[in-house]
Amino acid sequence: MPSITAHHLPKQCQVIIRRVWAHNVEKELALIAGAMHRYPIISIDTEFPGVIFHSDKHYSTLTVSERYSVMKLNVDALNLIQLGFTLSDPSGHLPDLGSGGILLFAWEFNFNNFNLDFDLHSPDSIKLLRSSGVDFERNRLEGIDSHWFACLLVNYGIVGASYNVNWVTFHGAYDFAYLIKILIGGNSLPDSVEMFFELVRAFFGDAWWDVKHIMKYCDTLYGGLETVAAALNVQSSDGFGLLA
């Protein structure tokens, strides 16, 4: 699994998060579509209003189907707030968009489908998102409609056709679930985990990787994303903050 380590980044470079709203979403997706052939590894992360439904059983005792059912209950009831895209090449380099390597870029998409006043949510998750800089009012007023965004993803060939792309997540079942939800028009997720994976393959191909799962086979890796990044000497950058 490629990583973005310190020696991959020029000493004077700066990683810029391109924050995307309704007014600039088509321009930014066009940039991503144009860069994918050179940077065919896309790491994704989502932010959503928490988890509000839980099983009566301990999570570790649930079958795959039972875990999927709990996830489906939550994703069907809740709405996506942010999505982060980070493109890289097999050596871990990020796109510089013509800056000569001085500036490197990742993307944060902000959606307008979540209404804090009316929609279900976990108060603790909302508190965490607020403390990390999410402006729910701005999202509501300037954010992207997720259904329109899904159409644009297909129209620009970012999903559904780009099977040479590798998709990377960290504990990413919910990441794919929220993307599948918007890609099927906001409808409920399929009833079975088998049908869900059929949709994942239809939109994302067969090359998708969950670092949290891969860690099971690495004796020296454990913990959350920041702990793993530190163990792999992945260079962080000021300004990433909550990048979804």
Backbone bond lengths (Angstrom), bond angles and torsions (degrees), N, CA, C in turn:
res aa  C-N    CA-C-N  psi(-1)  N-CA   C-N-CA  omega(-1)  CA-C   N-CA-C  phi
1 M - - - 1.460 - - 1.521 109.73 -
2 P 1.349 118.85 119.04 1.454 120.37 -179.43 1.514 111.29 -68.83
3 S 1.303 116.17 149.36 1.456 121.01 177.26 1.512 109.09 -135.46
4 I 1.313 115.30 161.15 1.455 121.12 -179.75 1.517 107.20 -97.50
5 T 1.309 117.44 92.52 1.454 121.23 -176.57 1.514 110.37 -95.27
6 A 1.309 114.84 172.15 1.459 119.77 -174.46 1.520 112.16 -57.57
7 H 1.346 117.74 -37.44 1.454 118.01 -175.92 1.519 112.36 -76.33
8 H 1.347 117.47 -8.07 1.453 119.77 177.09 1.529 111.98 -82.27
9 L 1.324 116.83 -19.53 1.451 120.78 -173.88 1.519 110.55 -105.74
10 P 1.341 117.42 125.92 1.460 119.52 176.23 1.523 110.43 -56.95
11 K 1.336 115.73 146.02 1.461 119.29 -174.71 1.520 112.50 -58.79
12 Q 1.338 117.59 -33.24 1.453 120.10 -175.22 1.526 112.63 -96.55
13 C 1.335 117.70 7.41 1.459 118.67 -175.97 1.525 110.69 -78.92
14 Q 1.312 114.83 161.52 1.455 121.76 177.24 1.523 107.81 -135.87
15 V 1.329 116.43 132.79 1.459 120.34 177.10 1.522 108.71 -89.76
16 I 1.317 115.52 123.37 1.460 122.53 -178.37 1.524 109.29 -108.57
17 I 1.321 116.20 130.23 1.455 120.71 174.07 1.524 108.33 -90.54
18 R 1.301 116.19 117.71 1.461 121.55 178.78 1.532 107.74 -86.69
19 R 1.318 115.82 106.51 1.459 121.00 -175.82 1.527 108.31 -86.36
20 V 1.317 114.98 126.45 1.460 121.33 -168.43 1.523 110.38 -114.65
21 W 1.344 113.78 132.07 1.461 122.96 179.25 1.524 108.30 -126.71
22 A 1.320 116.47 -175.94 1.466 119.61 -177.43 1.522 111.45 -60.24
23 H 1.326 117.90 -35.64 1.463 120.54 -173.07 1.524 113.29 -73.07
24 N 1.349 118.04 -20.90 1.468 118.57 -177.39 1.521 113.84 -125.11
25 V 1.336 117.54 11.46 1.461 119.72 -174.08 1.524 112.72 -65.29
26 E 1.325 118.42 -39.56 1.465 119.28 -178.29 1.528 110.80 -67.20
27 K 1.313 116.77 -40.08 1.464 120.40 177.73 1.526 110.78 -61.51
28 E 1.322 117.35 -43.91 1.461 120.62 -176.35 1.526 111.67 -71.92
29 L 1.322 117.52 -37.26 1.462 119.21 176.93 1.522 111.22 -67.74
30 A 1.320 116.78 -32.64 1.466 119.73 175.29 1.526 110.52 -64.13
31 L 1.338 117.13 -38.70 1.467 120.46 176.66 1.529 110.74 -63.24
32 I 1.325 116.17 -43.55 1.462 120.07 179.59 1.522 110.82 -63.57
33 A 1.332 116.20 -46.00 1.465 119.80 -179.86 1.523 111.10 -60.18
34 G 1.329 116.67 -37.02 1.456 120.37 179.66 1.512 113.72 -73.42
35 A 1.334 116.50 -22.32 1.469 120.50 -177.13 1.522 113.14 -94.99
36 M 1.328 117.65 -13.82 1.462 120.59 -171.47 1.526 113.51 -63.46
37 H 1.332 117.75 -31.26 1.464 118.68 -177.99 1.526 111.32 -66.24
38 R 1.340 116.13 -30.19 1.465 120.45 179.73 1.526 111.78 -93.41
39 Y 1.320 116.11 -26.56 1.468 121.80 -178.43 1.532 108.33 -125.07
40 P 1.338 117.21 76.44 1.465 121.06 -169.94 1.529 115.28 -87.30
41 I 1.323 116.94 13.32 1.463 120.69 176.04 1.527 107.33 -111.39
42 I 1.324 116.56 119.12 1.464 121.14 -177.61 1.523 108.90 -117.66
43 S 1.321 115.67 114.53 1.463 121.55 174.85 1.522 108.50 -91.30
44 I 1.315 116.59 133.19 1.462 120.67 -176.26 1.524 110.56 -125.11
45 D 1.321 114.20 152.20 1.457 121.19 174.46 1.513 107.01 -152.72
46 T 1.311 117.00 144.76 1.459 121.00 179.88 1.523 110.21 -121.49
47 E 1.325 114.55 155.46 1.461 121.35 168.68 1.518 107.15 -120.97
48 F 1.322 115.85 134.48 1.466 122.42 -177.42 1.525 107.83 -144.92
49 P 1.343 118.87 172.38 1.474 120.05 -170.10 1.522 115.20 -78.72
50 G 1.310 117.34 33.01 1.453 120.78 175.46 1.517 113.32 91.15
51 V 1.311 114.91 -166.25 1.466 123.30 177.40 1.521 107.41 -120.48
52 I 1.326 116.52 121.52 1.468 119.95 -174.48 1.520 112.89 -111.54
53 F 1.328 117.11 -18.15 1.465 120.83 178.16 1.530 109.42 -112.24
54 H 1.318 115.50 135.81 1.463 120.93 -178.56 1.527 109.37 -133.98
55 S 1.309 115.44 157.10 1.459 120.49 175.34 1.524 110.22 -81.95
56 D 1.327 115.87 152.99 1.461 120.43 174.42 1.526 111.37 -71.21
57 K 1.334 116.17 -21.30 1.460 120.79 179.72 1.526 110.18 -86.50
58 H 1.317 116.75 158.64 1.461 120.64 172.93 1.519 108.46 -66.50
59 Y 1.329 115.73 139.75 1.469 120.10 -173.78 1.524 112.23 -56.28
60 S 1.326 116.96 -37.91 1.466 120.49 -176.06 1.520 112.52 -66.83
61 T 1.335 117.28 -17.78 1.467 120.32 -179.03 1.525 112.68 -94.15
62 L 1.323 117.72 -6.05 1.464 120.69 -176.29 1.521 111.09 -75.39
63 T 1.318 115.66 144.37 1.462 120.34 171.70 1.522 109.33 -75.12
64 V 1.320 116.59 169.19 1.466 120.59 177.44 1.522 110.25 -58.59
65 S 1.319 117.15 -42.62 1.466 120.57 -179.76 1.519 111.41 -64.69
66 E 1.331 116.96 -38.98 1.462 120.06 179.20 1.524 111.17 -68.12
67 R 1.322 116.68 -39.85 1.468 119.35 176.99 1.522 110.22 -63.46
68 Y 1.310 116.26 -40.75 1.464 119.45 178.34 1.527 110.74 -62.98
69 S 1.323 117.37 -40.59 1.465 120.44 -179.52 1.523 111.70 -61.45
70 V 1.337 116.81 -40.19 1.465 120.37 177.49 1.525 110.01 -65.28
71 M 1.325 116.99 -44.98 1.461 120.24 178.14 1.520 111.03 -61.10
72 K 1.311 116.89 -43.26 1.464 120.89 -179.99 1.525 111.32 -60.05
73 L 1.341 117.28 -43.94 1.462 120.50 177.76 1.521 111.19 -55.13
74 N 1.321 116.49 -44.96 1.458 120.92 -177.65 1.523 112.22 -70.93
75 V 1.317 117.27 -47.76 1.466 120.32 -176.50 1.524 110.84 -67.06
76 D 1.327 117.35 -38.04 1.464 120.11 177.91 1.525 111.41 -61.81
77 A 1.337 116.77 -32.77 1.465 120.98 -173.88 1.523 113.86 -90.34
78 L 1.333 117.84 -19.22 1.462 121.54 -171.05 1.522 111.55 -116.34
79 N 1.321 115.78 170.26 1.459 121.13 -177.34 1.527 111.64 -124.92
80 L 1.312 114.32 149.95 1.462 122.35 179.46 1.530 110.66 -69.35
81 I 1.328 116.43 139.64 1.463 121.94 179.15 1.525 111.31 -108.00
82 Q 1.316 117.72 -47.98 1.468 122.26 179.23 1.522 110.20 -141.13
83 L 1.322 114.54 155.72 1.458 121.92 173.06 1.515 108.21 -137.23
84 G 1.321 116.99 131.24 1.457 121.52 176.45 1.509 111.11 -108.14
85 F 1.338 116.29 135.95 1.465 123.80 174.62 1.522 108.02 -120.63
86 T 1.323 117.60 128.13 1.458 122.01 169.82 1.514 108.27 -126.95
87 L 1.328 116.67 116.75 1.458 122.18 178.36 1.519 109.69 -91.93
88 S 1.326 115.84 145.28 1.462 120.04 174.39 1.517 109.58 -151.93
89 D 1.344 115.09 162.83 1.462 119.94 174.34 1.529 108.50 -95.78
90 P 1.338 118.98 176.59 1.469 120.07 -177.26 1.523 114.53 -61.08
91 S 1.335 117.98 -16.59 1.464 121.14 177.37 1.521 112.56 -94.10
92 G 1.324 117.53 0.30 1.455 121.19 178.27 1.509 115.33 91.56
93 H 1.337 118.57 6.94 1.457 120.91 179.66 1.529 110.76 -78.59
94 L 1.320 116.15 138.33 1.458 122.47 175.74 1.522 110.08 -91.17
95 P 1.342 118.37 157.72 1.465 120.31 177.87 1.519 111.90 -66.70
96 D 1.348 115.37 139.54 1.469 119.56 177.46 1.521 111.98 -103.80
97 L 1.330 117.63 -5.70 1.469 123.61 176.92 1.521 111.92 50.53
98 G 1.328 116.01 40.95 1.456 120.64 174.71 1.507 115.51 84.92
99 S 1.333 117.92 10.98 1.470 120.30 -177.99 1.521 112.51 -86.11
100 G 1.320 116.97 0.53 1.457 119.52 -177.84 1.512 113.88 74.59
101 G 1.321 117.29 20.32 1.457 120.92 178.24 1.508 114.69 87.73
102 I 1.326 117.76 -2.22 1.469 120.32 178.95 1.522 110.87 -75.45
103 L 1.336 115.91 -37.34 1.454 121.80 177.50 1.523 108.85 -117.26
104 L 1.320 116.32 134.81 1.457 122.83 174.58 1.522 108.19 -120.09
105 F 1.341 116.56 153.11 1.459 118.39 -168.03 1.527 113.19 -131.72
106 A 1.337 114.50 145.77 1.458 123.90 168.36 1.528 106.50 -136.75
107 W 1.328 117.09 168.28 1.464 120.88 -171.36 1.519 111.79 -125.04
108 E 1.336 115.06 143.50 1.457 122.89 173.73 1.527 108.19 -128.57
109 F 1.333 116.48 117.21 1.463 122.47 -179.69 1.522 109.45 -100.47
110 N 1.329 115.82 131.55 1.460 122.06 -177.50 1.526 109.85 -112.80
111 F 1.334 116.44 131.14 1.467 121.54 -172.92 1.528 111.92 -111.99
112 N 1.341 114.64 156.61 1.463 120.25 -174.77 1.524 113.75 -108.03
113 N 1.326 117.87 9.17 1.464 120.49 -171.77 1.525 114.06 -84.10
114 F 1.324 116.95 -9.68 1.459 119.51 179.51 1.518 110.04 -99.75
115 N 1.333 115.88 125.85 1.461 122.10 177.40 1.526 108.03 -113.45
116 L 1.309 115.73 112.28 1.463 121.23 -175.03 1.524 111.93 -61.52
117 D 1.333 117.51 -29.16 1.460 121.11 -176.35 1.526 113.00 -77.10
118 F 1.322 117.17 -24.57 1.460 119.45 -171.93 1.529 114.48 -123.35
119 D 1.311 118.10 -25.39 1.461 120.55 -171.95 1.529 112.03 -89.00
120 L 1.313 115.32 150.14 1.459 120.94 176.33 1.525 110.45 -61.81
121 H 1.326 115.83 145.16 1.461 119.75 179.10 1.521 109.99 -167.46
122 S 1.313 114.81 163.69 1.460 121.75 172.98 1.524 108.22 -94.22
123 P 1.329 118.85 119.03 1.473 120.17 -179.90 1.525 113.27 -55.11
124 D 1.321 117.32 -38.34 1.468 119.64 179.61 1.522 111.22 -64.39
125 S 1.321 116.70 -39.11 1.466 120.06 178.84 1.518 110.91 -66.97
126 I 1.315 116.79 -40.30 1.465 120.49 178.78 1.524 109.97 -64.03
127 K 1.318 116.81 -41.11 1.468 120.38 178.00 1.517 110.78 -60.72
128 L 1.336 116.77 -43.08 1.459 120.99 179.25 1.523 111.05 -64.82
129 L 1.321 116.86 -43.50 1.463 120.14 179.91 1.525 110.88 -63.53
130 R 1.323 116.65 -41.60 1.471 120.30 178.25 1.525 110.78 -62.42
131 S 1.319 116.18 -43.91 1.463 119.65 -178.68 1.521 111.40 -66.27
132 S 1.331 116.72 -21.43 1.462 121.26 179.33 1.519 112.42 -92.74
133 G 1.335 116.77 0.99 1.453 119.63 172.84 1.505 117.13 107.26
134 V 1.330 118.38 3.94 1.464 119.32 178.50 1.520 109.26 -71.29
135 D 1.331 115.94 127.43 1.462 122.95 178.23 1.527 107.30 -103.90
136 F 1.320 116.96 97.11 1.463 120.50 -173.41 1.524 112.18 -64.77
137 E 1.312 117.23 -33.66 1.461 119.75 179.03 1.520 110.39 -68.72
138 R 1.327 117.25 -42.09 1.463 119.16 177.90 1.528 110.62 -65.14
139 N 1.319 116.90 -40.36 1.462 119.05 176.11 1.525 111.11 -57.02
140 R 1.323 115.90 -43.81 1.462 119.68 -178.43 1.519 111.83 -64.46
141 L 1.334 117.20 -38.24 1.463 121.35 -175.63 1.526 113.25 -86.38
142 E 1.328 117.57 -36.95 1.464 120.74 -172.65 1.525 114.00 -117.13
143 G 1.324 116.01 -3.89 1.455 119.33 -174.85 1.519 113.62 -71.54
144 I 1.319 114.54 170.55 1.457 123.16 -177.14 1.526 109.15 -88.43
145 D 1.319 116.92 137.31 1.455 119.83 170.40 1.531 108.03 -69.73
146 S 1.313 117.34 124.80 1.468 120.44 -172.12 1.524 112.62 -65.67
147 H 1.330 117.25 -30.31 1.471 119.25 -179.93 1.532 110.22 -71.01
148 W 1.312 116.53 -39.23 1.469 120.69 174.86 1.526 109.81 -63.67
149 F 1.320 115.48 -42.99 1.459 120.31 179.00 1.529 110.71 -58.70
150 A 1.325 116.81 -42.56 1.463 120.37 179.47 1.521 110.99 -60.92
151 C 1.318 116.74 -42.32 1.469 120.00 177.26 1.523 110.98 -61.50
152 L 1.321 116.50 -40.43 1.464 120.20 179.45 1.527 111.19 -66.02
153 L 1.325 117.76 -39.19 1.464 120.18 177.37 1.526 110.92 -56.90
154 V 1.322 116.13 -41.91 1.466 120.50 179.45 1.521 110.34 -71.86
155 N 1.331 116.74 -45.66 1.468 120.53 -176.68 1.523 112.31 -62.53
156 Y 1.320 117.49 -34.97 1.465 120.93 179.24 1.532 112.45 -85.48
157 G 1.321 117.16 0.80 1.458 120.42 177.45 1.511 114.61 73.44
158 I 1.334 116.92 18.61 1.464 120.08 -179.60 1.526 110.51 -75.97
159 V 1.319 116.78 -34.67 1.466 121.83 172.43 1.523 108.45 -125.59
160 G 1.316 115.42 160.56 1.459 120.40 175.32 1.503 115.71 86.64
161 A 1.332 117.37 -20.84 1.463 119.66 -177.88 1.516 112.30 -136.67
162 S 1.324 117.35 -20.77 1.469 121.36 -172.40 1.526 110.67 -90.94
163 Y 1.318 116.22 68.02 1.455 119.67 -175.97 1.523 112.75 -77.81
164 N 1.314 117.76 -1.68 1.464 119.79 172.91 1.522 111.32 -86.28
165 V 1.329 117.19 0.89 1.460 122.02 -179.58 1.526 109.75 -89.14
166 N 1.332 116.06 139.90 1.458 123.01 171.06 1.525 108.40 -100.65
167 W 1.325 116.22 128.09 1.461 121.71 179.99 1.527 109.15 -104.84
168 V 1.329 116.76 129.95 1.461 121.96 -174.58 1.528 109.51 -122.32
169 T 1.333 115.99 134.13 1.458 121.44 176.85 1.524 109.31 -133.19
170 F 1.324 114.90 173.86 1.466 120.81 170.38 1.520 106.32 -129.91
171 H 1.335 116.30 111.79 1.468 120.73 -174.02 1.531 108.53 54.13
172 G 1.326 115.22 56.32 1.457 121.14 -160.95 1.508 118.15 -98.74
173 A 1.328 119.92 16.90 1.461 119.63 -179.66 1.525 111.23 -58.44
174 Y 1.323 116.63 -45.15 1.464 119.87 -179.82 1.528 111.23 -68.77
175 D 1.330 117.70 -32.14 1.466 120.14 177.49 1.525 110.33 -59.56
176 F 1.323 116.45 -51.12 1.460 119.70 178.80 1.524 111.32 -66.78
177 A 1.323 117.31 -36.40 1.462 120.15 -178.40 1.527 111.45 -62.79
178 Y 1.337 117.06 -44.32 1.465 118.93 178.86 1.522 111.56 -67.68
179 L 1.323 117.76 -35.84 1.461 119.52 176.78 1.521 110.86 -67.26
180 I 1.326 117.56 -42.25 1.464 119.97 176.71 1.528 110.04 -61.08
181 K 1.319 117.31 -41.40 1.466 120.23 -179.57 1.524 111.45 -57.42
182 I 1.334 117.40 -47.36 1.463 117.80 -178.60 1.525 111.11 -72.74
183 L 1.334 117.56 -30.03 1.462 120.44 -179.55 1.521 112.31 -72.00
184 I 1.328 118.05 -20.72 1.465 120.62 176.01 1.528 110.45 -103.62
185 G 1.319 115.75 26.33 1.457 120.77 171.58 1.504 115.69 80.11
186 G 1.323 117.36 21.46 1.458 119.88 -179.69 1.511 113.56 80.34
187 N 1.327 117.35 7.02 1.457 121.09 179.06 1.528 110.80 -74.86
188 S 1.318 115.11 170.14 1.458 120.44 179.25 1.522 110.73 -65.09
189 L 1.309 115.91 148.38 1.456 120.46 174.97 1.529 109.89 -64.91
190 P 1.327 117.35 157.73 1.468 120.25 177.97 1.525 111.55 -57.29
191 D 1.329 115.61 157.31 1.458 119.95 -177.88 1.522 113.07 -71.99
192 S 1.324 117.36 -28.24 1.464 119.65 -176.25 1.515 111.09 -115.00
193 V 1.330 115.49 151.38 1.459 120.51 178.28 1.520 110.64 -65.86
194 E 1.335 117.47 -29.83 1.459 120.37 178.06 1.522 111.23 -64.52
195 M 1.321 116.95 -42.95 1.465 120.56 178.13 1.527 110.93 -67.50
196 F 1.330 115.87 -34.72 1.461 119.86 176.99 1.522 110.73 -61.13
197 F 1.322 117.23 -46.94 1.461 120.18 -179.91 1.529 111.62 -65.56
198 E 1.317 117.77 -29.89 1.461 119.68 174.80 1.527 110.21 -61.90
199 L 1.329 116.97 -40.88 1.468 120.44 177.85 1.524 111.11 -68.36
200 V 1.321 117.06 -40.40 1.467 119.68 177.36 1.524 109.85 -58.01
201 R 1.317 117.05 -44.82 1.469 120.34 179.95 1.523 111.17 -67.05
202 A 1.324 117.30 -36.66 1.465 120.48 -179.15 1.521 111.44 -64.12
203 F 1.334 116.94 -38.37 1.465 120.29 -177.09 1.528 113.27 -92.72
204 F 1.333 117.26 -31.28 1.466 120.39 -171.27 1.528 113.92 -119.39
205 G 1.322 117.53 2.13 1.455 119.59 -178.82 1.520 111.63 73.23
206 D 1.320 116.36 -155.50 1.466 121.16 -176.68 1.525 113.61 -107.63
207 A 1.321 117.90 -4.43 1.473 120.85 -174.94 1.523 109.95 -100.35
208 W 1.322 116.76 80.04 1.463 120.92 174.90 1.520 108.23 -134.39
209 W 1.327 114.09 139.70 1.458 121.67 -168.62 1.527 110.02 -131.97
210 D 1.317 115.40 137.09 1.460 121.14 176.12 1.527 108.00 -114.33
211 V 1.321 116.02 110.73 1.463 121.03 -176.68 1.530 110.89 -60.65
212 K 1.322 117.00 -35.00 1.471 120.04 178.91 1.524 110.54 -60.22
213 H 1.327 117.03 -37.73 1.462 120.75 177.87 1.526 111.15 -72.81
214 I 1.331 116.33 -42.31 1.466 120.55 -179.15 1.529 110.71 -61.09
215 M 1.339 116.62 -31.98 1.470 120.88 -179.64 1.526 112.84 -57.84
216 K 1.326 117.03 -25.71 1.465 119.87 -179.54 1.526 111.73 -60.30
217 Y 1.316 115.69 -23.62 1.462 120.49 -176.92 1.534 112.05 -102.24
218 C 1.339 115.89 10.20 1.469 121.09 -179.92 1.525 108.31 -122.54
219 D 1.302 116.97 109.76 1.463 121.30 -172.99 1.522 113.38 -62.06
220 T 1.320 117.69 -27.16 1.465 120.09 -173.48 1.526 113.25 -95.03
221 L 1.330 118.14 -0.96 1.461 120.90 -177.68 1.523 110.43 -108.28
222 Y 1.321 115.35 134.80 1.456 120.80 179.36 1.525 107.96 -160.42
223 G 1.340 116.78 167.39 1.453 121.32 173.35 1.512 113.94 86.70
224 G 1.337 114.62 -162.83 1.448 121.69 -177.51 1.516 112.80 -84.40
225 L 1.319 115.16 -176.49 1.457 121.09 -174.27 1.525 112.15 -61.11
226 E 1.330 117.84 -43.06 1.464 119.82 -178.57 1.530 111.25 -65.24
227 T 1.324 116.78 -38.02 1.465 120.47 178.25 1.520 110.98 -64.90
228 V 1.326 115.83 -43.00 1.466 120.48 179.18 1.522 110.39 -65.41
229 A 1.338 116.43 -42.52 1.463 119.97 179.30 1.525 110.91 -59.68
230 A 1.325 116.42 -42.59 1.467 119.53 179.33 1.525 110.91 -64.41
231 A 1.333 116.96 -40.11 1.466 120.51 -179.51 1.519 111.89 -64.93
232 L 1.329 116.76 -31.48 1.462 121.50 -179.15 1.525 112.44 -92.95
233 N 1.345 116.51 5.09 1.465 121.01 -179.83 1.519 111.69 59.82
234 V 1.335 115.45 37.93 1.455 120.02 176.30 1.512 108.66 -79.59
235 Q 1.316 116.10 127.83 1.462 120.93 -176.38 1.508 110.07 -78.55
236 S 1.316 116.21 127.50 1.451 121.61 174.59 1.518 108.54 -87.29
237 S 1.316 115.53 174.54 1.458 119.97 -179.40 1.504 109.56 -143.54
238 D 1.315 117.43 139.16 1.457 121.14 176.50 1.512 108.84 -58.88
239 G 1.340 114.97 137.74 1.451 118.97 176.09 1.511 114.00 98.17
240 F 1.336 118.53 -6.88 1.453 118.25 178.25 1.519 110.14 -70.23
241 G 1.332 116.81 -43.80 1.446 120.18 177.69 1.510 111.67 48.19
242 L 1.325 114.70 -123.91 1.451 120.59 -175.74 1.514 111.25 -85.86
243 L 1.286 122.96 2.79 1.470 121.11 -170.58 1.518 111.05 -25.91
244 A 1.334 115.64 111.19 1.471 120.59 -175.21 1.502 111.31 -63.37
